[in-house]
Amino acid sequence: MKLSSRILYCLWLFLMILIPHIVRQGNRPTLLIALSLSILVQVGLVLNLLFPALGGRVTLKTGLFVFAAAWLAEFTGHNTGLPFGNYSYTEALQPQIGSVPVQVPVAWLMMIPPAWAVGTLICSRIRGADHSRAWTHRAASSLTSGLAFAAWDLFLDPQMVEWNLWRWESPGIYLGIPIINFLGWISVAAAVIFGLSSFAPTRALPAEALLLVYTTVWLLNSVGLGLYFELPGAAAAGFMGMGLFAALAWRQALASHE
């Protein structure tokens, strides 16, 4: 990890550690600012990791593709109920485009590449040289990445509902979150990552650096939701969900060095 990435990583950690203390003080405007800044810094870190590996043009294309696809999915979702279920955003996060807070598709961008790296590492043993197996590997890796991405929402959705950033019309069985939401996350994320793999060289991904980002999100959310935000159910579910994918990816990453 180069120096600029290390600086961004440390700044991101600082903001994430600061947020629980802001929550305890009950300063909601400061919380929303710190949350938005942490998203921007994590995006900066992810793009900074991608740039030397994929090049400027592909990194820019990746960023625009993920942002546009995520915004379209969220815009469609809160207007039609598909593919996530019936929900609406509050006015808390600003600015908004088509009633979708800008921070939401940016947050997809900060986590899609780490989840993509996780799926790529886990599925690295099933690569094939012929065209049919290459397509199969892309599909399997994209689906695994989509599952790894959706595992993050085991933490995220209960927390954001608790903070009144969005609301569900009909609360579901997972801490008030409907199961269709997770099916939507898996399908949209898998489709986005499958699209990314059509123009971005998957083997060039800085997989271990992105895996570190994924693992850090897992650890921070496990501790934050469990000890500071009083959401032990979400903390336990996310700890097991994201933790499983992180462990499988690290096992494969370490095995590749043997």
N, C-alpha and C positions, 0 to 999 in steps of 0.2 A: 504494500500500500504506500503510495507516494506521499510526500509531506502535506500537500494540499488536502488529500483525502483524510489524513490523520487529523489535521486541524478541524475539518468539517465533522469528523466522527466525534471528536472531543466536545465540540460546540453542541452537537446534537445530544450527546449524553448529558451535558450540563442542563440543557433546556428540559429534557425528559425528567431529570432528577428534580428540577426546580418546580415542575408542574404540581406534584402532590402538596408541596408547601403552599403554593398559591391557592389550591383547593381548600386547604385547611383554614386559610385566612378568609375565605368566602368572597374573594375579590373576582367576581365573574368577568368584568371587562378585561382585566389583566390575564385571566385564564384563557380567554378566547384569543388574545394577542399571542400569548406564549404558545398555545396550541398551533396557531397558524404559522408562527415562526419555526416551530419544531418540524412541521410538515415541509416547509420550504427548505430548511437546512438538510433534512434527510433526502429530499429530492436532489438537492445540490450534490450531496455525497454520492448518491447512486449514479447520477449523470457523470460525475467526476471519475467514477470507477469505470463507467462504460466507455468514455471518450477515448482513452489510449488503446483500448482493446478493439473497439468497433470502428473508430474513426469518427470525425466530426459529422459527416453527412448522414451516416447510418444512425448515430446517436440522436441527432436532431429528428430524423424520420421516426425513430423509435418513440421519442418523447411526444411528438405530435400525434402519432398513431394511437398511443395509449390514452392520451388526454382526450382526444376526439371520441374514441370508442367508449371510454368510461363515461364521458358526459352524455353521449347518446343513450347509453344503457340506463343511466340514472334519470335522464329526462323522460325517456319512455316509461321507465319503471314507476315514477311517482305520478305520471299522468294516466297510465293504463292499468297498473297493478302487475304488469309482467315485465321482467321475469322474477321480480323480487317479492311480490305481494303488495298490498295497499299500504302506502306510507306517505308521509309528507314532511318536508323540511320546515323547521321554524325559521324565524327571522334572525336567529342568533348569529349565524355565520354569514359574513358579508365579505366581498360582493357576491352576487348571484347572477347566473346566466340562465334564463328560462326557469327561474325558481330553483336552480341547482347551485348550491354554494360552490365557488371556484375551488375551495379547499378539497372537495370530495374527489373530482377526477385527478387533482394533483396528488391526493393520497393514494389513489390507485397507482399512479406513476412511481411513487416512492416504494411500493411493495410488489408490483408485478415483476420487475427484474430480479429481486431476491427470490421470489417464489419460482420464477423461471429457472434460476440457477439450481434451486433445490430439486425441482423435477428433472432437470438435466443430469444432475449427479446421480440421483436415485436410479434413473433409467439408463445410465451410461453403459451398462453391461449388455443391453439388447440392441446396440447399434448394428446396422447391417450395411453392406456395401451395395447390394442391388437396389433398384428403385423401389420395389414393393416393400422391402423391409425398411428402407429409409423413411417411406411414408408412414409405416406402422410405428416406427420409433418416434417420429414427430408427433403422431397422434397420442401415443402412450405417454410421452414426456409432457405434452401439453395438458393432458388430463391430470397427470400427477401434479403438475405445477398448479393447475386450477384448484385441486384439493388442498395443496399447501397454502395457497392464497386464502381460500375459504376458511381454513383453520384459524387464521388471524382474526376473522370476524367473530369467533367464539369469545374473544376478548372485547372486540371493538363495539359491536352492536349494543350489548347491555350497558356498556359505559356511556355511549353517546345518547342512548335513550334516557339514562339516569341524569345526564347533564342537559336534557331537553334540547338536543340539537336536531333530532327528528323524532317522529311519533308514528306508531303503528296503529292503523285503523282497527284491526282485530288482533289483539295480543295472541301470540302462539305459545307452544308448549316449552320452548327453550327460554326460560327466564323472560317470557313475554315476547320472544322473537319467533315468528312463524318459520316452519321448516322450509317452505318454498323460498325464503330469502337465501338460505344456504345453497339450495339447488341452483338458484339464479346466479349466485357468486361463482359457483363451480363452472357452470356452463359458459358464462360470459368470459371469465378469466381464461378458461381453456381455449375458447375461440380466439381471444385476443393474442394469447401466446402462440397459438398455431399460426396466426397471421404474422406475428413478429418473426417466427422461424422461417418464413418464406423469403425474407429479405435480409435478415440479420444472421451472420454466421454463428450458430449456436456454440460451436467448438471454441470460438474466440472469446466467449463470455469469461469475465474474471470470476469464475464460479466460487472459489473459496472466499474471496473478499465479500461477494454478495451474500454468501452463506453466513458470514460473520454478522452482517447487517440483520439477516433474518433471525439468527440466534439471539442477537442483542434485543430485538423487538420482543422475542419470546420471554427472555429473562426479565426485562423491564416491566412488561405487562403482568407477568406472573406475580412479581413482587408488588407492583403498584396496586393492582386490583385486589390482591389478597390482604395486604397490610395497610394500605392507605385509603382506598376508595370503597371499602366495605362491600365488595362484590366477590365473596369467596367462591360461590358457585361458578361464576365466569372465570375466575382465576384458576380453579381446578380443571375446568373443561379445556380452557386454552392451554394450560400447562401440559396436559396430556396430548391435545390435538397438535399444536405446533411443535411440541417437544418430540413427538413421534417422527415427524418429517425432518426436523433438525438432526435427530439422532441417526436416521437412515442415511441422510446426506453426508454427515460427518464420517460415518463408517466407510462410505464409498470414497470420500475424498482422502481419508487417511490410507485406505487400501491402495489407492493409486500411487502412493509414494513408496510403497513397499517393494 
